[in-house]
Amino acid sequence: MKKIIALLFFMFFINFNFIFANEDKIILIDPGHGGRDGGAESKRKTIEKEINLKIGLKLKDKLKDKYTVVMTREGDISLHKEGTKHKKQQDLNSRRKMIDDSNCDLFVSIHLNKFDSPNVQGSQVYYANNDKSKIFADILNENYAMITGGKKRVPKANKEYVILKNIESVPSVIFECGFITNAEEDEKLNTDEYQNVLADVIEKSIDDYFSKLSTLDKNNSTTNIINSTEY
């Protein structure tokens, strides 16, 4: 009986706290490029930085009532210091530094892709070289395919990209949302409707990630309680 009461109390405590836990989670959203750095550009003159920002701001609106949201940028700006010679490098370094300074619980950098062949389309997820990043990358990859019906690729660990370097535990990804060199995908990416769909993909993936962590923690804690409770 003592064992059952302890377990029931624990389950109530976990569920009660989970309702409010996400409000303390900090999500860092990084709309890639900005300012002088427009990123990729399509034949129809789609500029990557503009679409990245639109998706990022839509995502912020979807998350703001559930999480603490921090943005690397909310306008058409670069994060380099004026007068510096290596603007692109300093911009990337500044974004990478925000991961540490914001004390975020999850980081997602939003980008668009390009390729020589106009037939290539779909998403690509790159993740920092740690276990939590892989978990989030896999969830994001599956949700993209499920919600959009688009082509997914195997998520890839990357420790060469400046923005993903030396991240030991924060789940961090670069989400390439589509190929603007593909005419069909380029057209969709320019619509509010599809930008909202992509924001939904990321939102659901963030929710699913924290839910999965909570379940794993709950199972581990329950096992510990069962093992330690005296009869």
C-alpha positions as CSV (number, residue, x, y, z in Angstrom):
1,M,0.0,0.0,0.0
2,K,2.8,2.4,0.9
3,K,4.4,1.7,-2.5
4,I,1.1,2.4,-4.4
5,I,0.4,5.7,-2.5
6,A,3.9,7.0,-3.2
7,L,3.6,6.1,-6.9
8,L,0.1,7.8,-7.2
9,F,1.4,10.9,-5.5
10,F,4.4,11.0,-7.8
11,M,2.3,10.6,-10.9
12,F,0.0,13.5,-9.8
13,F,3.0,15.7,-9.1
14,I,4.6,15.0,-12.5
15,N,1.4,15.6,-14.4
16,F,0.5,18.8,-12.5
17,N,3.9,20.3,-13.1
18,F,4.0,19.3,-16.7
19,I,1.0,21.6,-17.4
20,F,3.1,24.6,-16.5
21,A,6.6,23.4,-17.2
22,N,6.8,24.6,-20.8
23,E,6.3,28.3,-19.8
24,D,9.8,28.1,-18.4
25,K,11.3,26.7,-21.6
26,I,13.3,29.1,-23.7
27,I,13.1,28.6,-27.5
28,L,15.6,30.4,-29.6
29,I,14.4,31.0,-33.2
30,D,17.0,32.0,-35.8
31,P,15.7,33.2,-39.2
32,G,18.8,32.6,-41.3
33,H,20.7,35.4,-43.1
34,G,19.5,39.1,-43.0
35,G,20.7,42.5,-44.0
36,R,23.3,42.4,-46.7
37,D,23.3,38.6,-46.7
38,G,20.2,37.6,-48.6
39,G,21.0,33.9,-48.7
40,A,19.9,31.9,-51.7
41,E,17.8,33.5,-54.5
42,S,15.5,31.8,-57.0
43,K,14.7,32.5,-60.6
44,R,11.5,34.2,-59.6
45,K,13.6,36.4,-57.3
46,T,12.6,34.8,-54.1
47,I,15.2,35.9,-51.5
48,E,15.8,33.4,-48.8
49,K,16.2,35.8,-45.9
50,E,12.7,37.2,-46.4
51,I,11.0,33.8,-46.3
52,N,13.1,32.7,-43.3
53,L,11.9,35.7,-41.4
54,K,8.3,35.2,-42.3
55,I,8.3,31.6,-41.1
56,G,10.2,32.6,-38.0
57,L,7.7,35.3,-37.0
58,K,4.8,33.0,-37.6
59,L,6.5,30.4,-35.4
60,K,7.0,33.0,-32.7
61,D,3.3,33.8,-32.7
62,K,2.4,30.1,-32.4
63,L,4.8,29.5,-29.5
64,K,4.6,32.7,-27.4
65,D,1.7,31.6,-25.2
66,K,3.4,28.3,-24.4
67,Y,7.1,29.1,-24.2
68,T,9.5,32.0,-23.7
69,V,10.6,32.9,-27.2
70,V,13.8,34.6,-28.2
71,M,14.6,35.7,-31.8
72,T,18.0,36.2,-33.2
73,R,16.4,38.8,-35.5
74,E,12.9,40.2,-36.1
75,G,13.8,42.4,-39.0
76,D,16.0,42.6,-42.0
77,I,19.3,42.9,-40.2
78,S,22.6,41.3,-39.8
79,L,24.2,40.6,-36.4
80,H,27.7,41.8,-37.4
81,K,29.3,44.9,-35.9
82,E,29.7,47.9,-38.1
83,G,33.2,48.4,-39.6
84,T,34.2,44.7,-39.3
85,K,35.9,43.1,-42.3
86,H,34.4,39.7,-41.9
87,K,30.7,40.5,-41.7
88,K,29.4,37.0,-42.5
89,Q,31.6,35.3,-40.0
90,Q,30.8,37.7,-37.2
91,D,27.1,37.4,-37.9
92,L,27.3,33.7,-37.6
93,N,29.4,33.9,-34.4
94,S,26.9,36.3,-32.9
95,R,24.0,33.9,-33.6
96,R,26.1,31.0,-32.1
97,K,26.8,33.1,-29.0
98,M,23.1,33.7,-28.5
99,I,22.6,30.0,-27.9
100,D,24.9,30.3,-24.8
101,D,23.8,33.8,-23.7
102,S,20.0,33.1,-24.0
103,N,20.3,29.9,-21.9
104,C,17.8,28.4,-24.3
105,D,16.3,24.9,-24.0
106,L,16.0,24.5,-27.8
107,F,17.4,26.2,-30.9
108,V,16.1,26.1,-34.4
109,S,17.7,27.9,-37.3
110,I,15.3,28.4,-40.3
111,H,16.8,28.2,-43.8
112,L,15.9,27.4,-47.5
113,N,17.9,25.2,-49.7
114,K,19.2,25.3,-53.3
115,F,20.6,22.8,-55.8
116,D,21.9,22.7,-59.4
117,S,19.0,20.5,-60.5
118,P,15.6,22.2,-60.5
119,N,14.0,18.8,-59.8
120,V,15.3,18.4,-56.2
121,Q,12.8,19.3,-53.5
122,G,11.9,18.6,-49.9
123,S,13.5,19.2,-46.5
124,Q,16.9,18.6,-44.9
125,V,17.7,18.8,-41.2
126,Y,21.2,19.3,-39.8
127,Y,21.8,18.9,-36.1
128,A,24.4,19.5,-33.5
129,N,26.5,16.6,-32.5
130,N,24.7,15.6,-29.3
131,D,21.9,13.1,-28.4
132,K,19.2,15.6,-27.7
133,S,19.7,17.3,-31.0
134,K,19.4,14.0,-32.8
135,I,16.1,13.3,-31.0
136,F,14.7,16.7,-32.0
137,A,16.0,16.4,-35.6
138,D,14.3,13.0,-36.0
139,I,11.0,14.3,-34.7
140,L,11.2,17.4,-36.9
141,N,12.0,15.3,-40.0
142,E,9.1,12.9,-39.4
143,N,6.6,15.7,-38.7
144,Y,7.7,17.5,-41.9
145,A,6.9,14.5,-44.0
146,M,3.6,13.7,-42.2
147,I,2.2,17.3,-42.2
148,T,3.4,18.5,-45.6
149,G,3.7,15.3,-47.5
150,G,7.0,16.5,-48.8
151,K,10.2,14.5,-49.4
152,K,12.3,14.1,-46.3
153,R,16.0,13.2,-46.1
154,V,18.0,11.5,-43.3
155,P,18.9,14.1,-40.7
156,K,22.7,14.7,-40.6
157,A,24.9,15.5,-37.7
158,N,27.1,18.5,-38.4
159,K,29.8,20.0,-36.2
160,E,31.4,22.1,-39.0
161,Y,28.7,24.7,-39.4
162,V,29.6,27.6,-37.1
163,I,26.2,27.8,-35.7
164,L,26.2,24.2,-34.6
165,K,29.7,24.0,-33.3
166,N,30.5,22.8,-29.8
167,I,27.0,22.5,-28.6
168,E,27.1,19.9,-25.9
169,S,23.6,19.4,-24.8
170,V,21.1,22.0,-26.2
171,P,18.9,20.4,-28.9
172,S,19.9,22.5,-31.9
173,V,19.1,22.2,-35.6
174,I,19.2,23.9,-38.9
175,F,16.0,23.3,-40.7
176,E,16.2,23.6,-44.5
177,C,12.5,24.0,-45.2
178,G,12.6,23.5,-49.0
179,F,14.4,24.2,-52.3
180,I,13.8,27.5,-53.9
181,T,15.5,26.2,-57.0
182,N,12.5,23.9,-57.5
183,A,9.7,26.0,-59.1
184,E,6.8,24.2,-57.4
185,E,8.4,24.5,-54.0
186,D,9.4,28.1,-54.6
187,E,5.9,29.0,-55.4
188,K,4.5,27.4,-52.2
189,L,7.2,28.9,-50.0
190,N,6.0,32.4,-51.1
191,T,2.5,31.8,-49.7
192,D,1.3,32.6,-46.2
193,E,-0.6,29.4,-46.1
194,Y,2.5,27.2,-46.6
195,Q,4.7,29.3,-44.4
196,N,2.1,28.7,-41.7
197,V,2.2,25.0,-42.4
198,L,6.0,25.0,-41.9
199,A,5.6,26.9,-38.7
200,D,3.1,24.3,-37.6
201,V,5.6,21.6,-38.4
202,I,8.2,23.2,-36.1
203,E,5.7,24.0,-33.4
204,K,4.5,20.4,-33.2
205,S,8.0,19.1,-33.2
206,I,8.9,21.3,-30.3
207,D,5.8,20.2,-28.4
208,D,6.5,16.5,-29.2
209,Y,10.2,16.9,-28.2
210,F,9.4,18.2,-24.7
211,S,6.6,15.7,-24.3
212,K,9.0,12.8,-25.2
213,L,11.6,14.1,-22.7
214,S,8.9,14.4,-20.0
215,T,7.8,10.8,-20.7
216,L,11.4,9.5,-20.5
217,D,12.0,11.4,-17.3
218,K,8.7,10.2,-15.8
219,N,9.5,6.5,-16.7
220,N,13.0,6.8,-15.2
221,S,11.8,8.4,-12.0
222,T,8.9,5.9,-11.7
223,T,11.4,3.0,-12.0
224,N,13.6,4.6,-9.3
225,I,10.7,5.1,-6.9
226,I,9.5,1.5,-7.4
227,N,13.0,0.2,-6.8
228,S,13.5,2.3,-3.7
229,T,10.1,2.0,-2.0
230,E,10.1,-0.2,1.0
231,Y,7.3,-2.7,1.6
